[in-house]
Amino acid sequence: MDCDKNCCGCEKTTARSAEEKKKLINRLSRIEGQIRGLRGMVERDAYCADILTQSAAAAAALNAFNREVLARHIGGCVVRDIRAGNEETVEELVGLVQKLMK
């Protein structure tokens, strides 16, 4: 994985292998399916406890997705930037972790 700024320098990007993209997209597709299932449960007036159980499962799946992306970000982009002397990356990482912990 490699983090770069795009050609205009205003947005960062991260190069991912085809395999990594496929794994992340598959996870997101499963999460999307869980969310659609939740919507269907609401539309069918499903029992509150059942909806909450499914909602917790979807939240856990999204948290797992976030942990995977964060781990790859730390192992690639953050390590590279720190080695290059870019200390701003640490501040960015702290902000990301704070957002994820809300």
N, C-alpha and C positions, 0 to 999 in steps of 0.2 A: 504494500500500500504506500502511496506517495501523495503528500498534500502539496498542492501548488496553487498559486493565484492564476486566475484565467487571464486571457490575453490583455484585457483592459486593466487588470490589477485591482479591481474593485470587489472581487468576490473570490473566496478561496474554494478550491475543489479538492477532492480526494480521489485518486486513481485506485480502482478496485479491480481485482481479477474477475474474470467471467464467473468463476466458481463462487467467489465471495458474493457477487451481485445476485447470483441465482439463489444462494442460501438466504440472503436478506429479503429478497423479493418473495420467496416462498413463505418465510415467517410472516411478512406483512399480509400476504394473501390469506393465511390462516386467521390472522387477527381480524382482517376485513370480514371474513366469513363469520367470525364470532360476533362482531358488531351487527352484521345483518341479522344474525340469529336473535340477538337481543331485541332488535327492532320488531322482528316478527313476534317475539314473545309479548311485547307491549301491545302490538296490534291485536293479538289473540287474547288479551287480558289474562295472561299467565299469572300464576301465584307470585306474590312479591318476593318471597324467599327464594323461589326458583330463579327469578330475574336477577336478584342480588348475587346468587351463587355464580351465575353465568357472567355477570359483570365483573366479579372478582377474578374469575378465570381469564377474562379478556385483559383486565388490568395487569395481571401477573404475566401474561404473554407479552404485553407491550413493555413491561419492565425488563423482561428477559431480553427482548430486542434491544432496548436501550443499553443494557449492560454489555451486550456483545459489541455494539458500535462504540461504546465508550472504551472498552478494553482495547479494541483495535486502534482507536484514536490515540490513546495513551502510548501504546506500544509502537506506533508509527510516527504520527505527526508530532506529538508532544516530545518524545525522546529526540527526534531529529531536530526540532526547534531549540530545545535546551542545549543540545550539543553545539548548535550553531550560535549560541549566545542570545537567543531571542527569549528573554524572560517574560515578555508579555503573554506568552503561551500559558504560563503558570496561572496568571490572573484569569485568562479565558477559561482554563480548566476548572478553577475554583468556582467561577460563575456557572459553568455547566453543571457541576456537581450540586450546587445549591439549587438550581432549577429542577434537577432530577429528584431532589430530596423533598420537594414541596408536597 
